[in-house]
Structures are given as structure tokens and as C-alpha cells.
Amino acid sequence: MIKEIARLHGLSVSEVREQIQGKIIDVMNSDDPEQQAEFKRLFGNSTPTPEEFICVTSRQLKF
């Protein structure tokens, strides 16, 4: 998935990974208690890799 995102946006895989990791850190450090609680529910006290984040959060999608 990361390779496809990179291709679609004309970025390198490492650039996409860095951007996703930055967003993960943003959510972890959020001032929103609901966002923090949801993150902790999904990942505990660990910092997921971009791949882990995509896998776990995609399972939470409801169609």
C-alpha cells in the first residue's frame, strides 16, 4: 500500500513512510483525550510502524 501511495503521489517510499510516521506521532501527542484513548486502545503504549498503523486502523473501518 505504501508503494502504491508513493507511486500515485510521485513520492519515494521513504517519504511516504516519514509522513505517515509523523502523523502517528501527531496523534500520539494529541491534546484530544478521545483521540489519545482510541490510540491507546489500538496500540497500547507502543509506537506502531506505518505498516502496523495501516493494518490495525484498516481493520477498524466499517462499511
Secondary structure, DSSP 8 states (H G I E B T S, - for coil): -HHHHHHHHT--HHHHHHHHHHHHHHHHT-S-HHHHHHHHHHHTTS---HHHHHHHHHHT---
